[in-house]
Amino acid sequence: MASHALRIFLLLLASGVLVAAGQLAREPSLTAGQENDAKLLADLRALAALEPIDVHTHVVKVDPAFYAMLDDLHMHILDILVVDDHDPYRKNLNPQREDAEKVVRSSHGHAKLCTTFDSFEFSDADFAASATRGLDQDFANGAIAVKIWKNIGMELKDKTGRYVLADNPAFEPIYQDIQRHNRTLVAHQAEPDEAWQAPNPKGLDYSYYKENPTWYMYNKPDAPTKKQILDARDHLLALNPNLRVVGAHLGSMEDDLDGVGERLDRYPNFAVDAAARVVHLVAMPSDRVRAFFLKYQDRIVYGTDLEFLKDQTPEDAAKEWQEQYAQDWRYFATRDTFVYDGHKTQGLDLPPDVLRKLYHANAVHWFPGVLEQH
């Protein structure tokens, strides 16, 4: 572990997160900034000891320095594909698939692929057959999961102009194919409640919807309600009880832990990841969140929604990822009082066995193959 800690230190030093080691040695006492850097390093070392798995990332670039960061953190990742008609790079699936396969091949076992299908081909006569053929090829190439995205329910329409929901019968052959291959379905259905509410400049997601109006449903009276979208997701869970489903972003019920718990109680084939929703958790009383994590300790999987995109340098990506991992660790593993993304909070201080489930064991269970070499 000491050699790994040193390499993490050097990476952080190179990316500007840490001050020079010589300066630390010369100063009789640490400044506040240096103490923070030392805390970050200690948190990353503790995290690495768990052989952590991040089940929600988007990596499109092959770079040795980035892989070195994953190696130093003992981090395994699930690289997720989506088809997004508003993003020039993500409009087409095949280039993404080719890039992702390069990422996985070059990662020395640190990355696995969560593939997808193009739901915008929904109205094609051979939609389901074509989608399953593509998925089967990806499974043969090592993909361990399949993603359905929020465009199902929030954007995609059929030939009559009606919104398409996740329990549409056209998707059922795809779900059955995923189950037959013992893969996992990652379901990002709906968005935070704010997407259906009047504009609130103080809202946690206000700036996101201002910049991404496609996903702001308040001014789209013909669009499904959030309840309708989640009901459709729940229906697909009921229709496919042997299909493992992980609800991305706390199942899009990030402000309703009781609702998450109700679904977890009702559907034993359902789990959730925490990707990009810790900011919602820190706005709640810590004792309430802690009780939720203890009660459902086998059903919550760690994820971040971090990206490494074409226009990012590996140094910038490594700094962002390390800081996010350290901040999340501080929230989940300590009882520190600190500021998380502008919100003062107290860490959950989860027990060691629960932390291991959150960061490692649950991912192994809900994503079979995530640690296997291909």
Long-range contacts (C-beta under 8 A, 24 or more apart in sequence): 1-45, 1-48, 1-49, 4-45, 4-48, 4-72, 4-74, 5-41, 5-45, 5-48, 7-68, 7-71, 7-72, 8-41, 8-44, 8-45, 8-48, 8-72, 8-73, 8-322, 9-41, 11-65, 11-68, 11-69, 11-72, 11-318, 11-322, 12-37, 12-40, 12-41, 12-319, 12-322, 14-315, 15-315, 15-316, 15-318, 15-319, 15-322, 16-319, 17-319, 17-322, 17-323, 39-326, 39-330, 40-322, 40-323, 40-326, 43-325, 43-326, 43-329, 43-330, 43-333, 43-334, 44-73, 44-322, 44-325, 44-326, 44-329, 46-329, 46-333, 47-73, 47-325, 47-326, 47-329, 47-333, 47-359, 48-72, 48-73, 48-74, 48-75, 49-74, 50-74, 50-355, 50-356, 50-359, 50-360, 51-76, 51-360, 52-76, 52-302, 52-325, 52-359, 52-360, 53-77, 53-78, 53-301, 53-302, 53-359, 53-360, 53-363, 53-364, 53-367, 53-370, 53-371, 54-78, 54-302, 54-303, 54-304, 54-306, 54-325, 55-186, 55-246, 55-273, 55-275, 55-301, 55-302, 55-303, 55-363, 55-366, 55-367, 55-370, 56-80, 56-186, 56-248, 56-273, 56-275, 56-276, 56-303, 56-304, 56-305, 57-303, 57-304, 57-305, 57-306, 57-307, 57-308, 58-82, 58-305, 58-306, 58-307, 58-308, 58-309, 59-100, 59-103, 59-111, 59-307, 59-308, 60-89, 60-96, 60-99, 60-100, 60-103, 60-307, 60-308, 60-309, 60-310, 61-99, 61-103, 61-308, 61-309, 61-310, 61-312, 61-314, 62-102, 62-103, 62-106, 63-308, 63-314, 65-314, 65-315, 65-318, 66-308, 66-314, 66-317, 66-318, 67-106, 67-107, 67-108, 67-110, 69-314, 69-317, 69-318, 69-321, 69-322, 70-107, 70-110, 70-111, 71-108, 71-110, 73-322, 73-325, 75-110, 75-325, 76-109, 76-110, 76-111, 76-112, 76-363, 76-370, 76-371, 77-107, 77-110, 77-111, 77-112, 78-111, 78-112, 78-113, 78-114, 78-144, 78-145, 78-303, 78-363, 78-367, 78-370, 79-103, 79-104, 79-111, 79-112, 79-113, 79-114, 80-114, 80-116, 80-145, 80-147, 80-186, 81-113, 81-114, 81-115, 81-116, 81-147, 82-116, 82-147, 82-149, 83-116, 83-117, 83-118, 83-119, 83-120, 83-149, 83-151, 84-149, 84-151, 85-120, 85-151, 85-155, 86-212, 86-214, 89-310, 93-117, 93-118, 93-134, 97-138, 101-141, 104-142, 104-374, 109-371, 109-373, 112-142, 112-143, 112-144, 112-145, 112-367, 112-369, 112-370, 112-374, 113-138, 113-141, 113-142, 113-143, 113-144, 113-145, 114-143, 114-144, 114-145, 114-146, 114-147, 114-186, 115-143, 115-145, 115-146, 115-147, 116-146, 116-147, 116-148, 116-149, 117-146, 117-174, 119-148, 119-149, 119-151, 119-152, 119-156, 119-164, 120-151, 120-156, 122-156, 122-158, 122-164, 122-170, 123-158, 123-159, 127-170, 128-170, 128-171, 128-172, 128-173, 128-174, 129-173, 131-174, 132-173, 132-174, 132-177, 135-174, 135-177, 135-178, 135-181, 136-177, 136-181, 139-181, 139-183, 141-374, 142-369, 142-374, 143-183, 144-183, 144-184, 144-367, 144-368, 144-369, 144-370, 145-183, 145-184, 145-185, 145-186, 145-246, 145-367, 146-174, 146-178, 146-183, 146-184, 146-185, 146-186, 147-185, 147-186, 147-187, 147-188, 147-248, 148-185, 148-186, 148-187, 148-188, 148-189, 149-188, 150-188, 150-189, 150-190, 150-191, 150-215, 150-252, 152-189, 153-189, 153-190, 153-224, 153-228, 153-229, 153-232, 154-190, 154-191, 154-214, 154-215, 154-217, 154-223, 154-224, 154-229, 155-214, 163-222, 163-223, 163-224, 165-224, 165-228, 165-229, 165-232, 166-229, 166-232, 166-233, 166-235, 166-236, 167-232, 167-233, 167-235, 167-236, 167-239, 168-232, 171-236, 172-239, 172-240, 175-236, 175-239, 175-240, 175-243, 176-240, 176-243, 178-243, 179-240, 179-242, 179-243, 182-368, 183-244, 184-244, 184-245, 184-246, 184-366, 184-367, 184-368, 185-243, 185-244, 185-245, 185-246, 186-245, 186-246, 186-248, 186-273, 187-233, 187-236, 187-245, 187-246, 187-247, 187-248, 187-251, 188-247, 188-248, 188-249, 188-252, 189-229, 189-230, 189-232, 189-233, 189-247, 189-251, 189-252, 190-226, 190-229, 190-230, 190-233, 190-252, 191-215, 191-217, 191-226, 191-252, 192-252, 192-254, 192-255, 192-280, 193-226, 193-255, 193-256, 195-226, 196-225, 196-226, 204-279, 204-280, 204-283, 226-252, 234-263, 234-266, 234-267, 237-263, 237-267, 237-269, 237-270, 238-267, 240-269, 241-267, 241-268, 241-269, 242-269, 243-269, 244-269, 244-271, 244-366, 245-269, 245-270, 245-271, 246-270, 246-271, 246-272, 246-273, 246-301, 246-366, 246-367, 247-271, 247-272, 247-273, 248-272, 248-273, 248-275, 248-303, 249-273, 249-274, 249-275, 249-276, 249-277, 249-305, 250-274, 250-277, 250-280, 254-280, 254-281, 255-280, 257-284, 257-288, 257-289, 257-292, 260-292, 260-296, 261-292, 261-295, 261-296, 264-296, 264-299, 270-299, 271-299, 271-300, 271-301, 271-362, 271-366, 272-299, 272-300, 272-301, 273-300, 273-301, 273-302, 273-303, 274-300, 274-301, 274-302, 274-303, 275-303, 275-304, 275-305, 276-303, 276-304, 276-305, 278-328, 278-331, 278-340, 279-340, 279-341, 279-343, 281-331, 282-331, 282-340, 282-341, 282-343, 282-345, 283-343, 283-345, 286-345, 286-346, 286-347, 286-348, 289-348, 290-348, 290-349, 290-350, 293-332, 293-348, 293-350, 293-354, 293-358, 294-350, 294-351, 294-354, 297-354, 297-357, 297-358, 298-357, 298-362, 298-365, 299-362, 300-357, 300-358, 300-362, 301-358, 301-362, 301-363, 301-366, 301-367, 302-328, 302-358, 302-359, 302-362, 302-363, 304-328, 332-358
